[in-house]
Amino acid sequence: MDYSKRIDDAYTQISAVKSKLARRDLLMMLRVADAAYTKLDIESVECRRLHKTTAKYQELEKNLVEVLDHLEKHITFASLLN
C-alpha cells in the first residue's frame, strides 16, 4: 500500500476546502495520520532487520489505515458542506 500517496492526496484535497475552520481541523487530523505513518516507517526498519513482519508493525499499519479512512471520510464531508 502506498500510504504516503494517500497522505499527499489528502493534503491536496484539504487545501481545496474553503472553510478555514474545517481546513484547520482536517490539517490536525492529517498530522495524526502523518505521525502514524512515521511510526510505521520506523517499525518497518525493524521488520527488515528481523526479516519478518512484527506484530507491532501489523498493529501500526491497521491503525494508519483506520486513521486515513476516517480522515478521507471527513474530507469528503467537509467538501460536501461547502
Residue pairs with C-beta under 8 A, 6 or more apart in sequence:
1 65
3 37
3 40
3 64
3 68
4 37
6 68
6 72
7 30
7 33
7 34
7 37
7 68
10 30
10 33
10 68
10 71
10 72
10 75
11 30
13 75
13 79
14 23
14 26
14 27
14 30
14 75
15 23
16 79
17 23
17 26
17 75
17 78
17 79
17 82
18 82
19 78
19 81
19 82
22 78
22 81
22 82
23 78
25 74
26 71
26 74
26 75
26 78
29 67
29 70
29 71
29 74
30 71
32 67
33 64
33 67
33 68
33 71
36 60
36 63
36 64
36 67
37 64
39 60
40 57
40 60
40 61
40 64
43 54
43 56
43 57
43 60
44 57
46 54
46 56
46 57
47 53
47 54
47 57
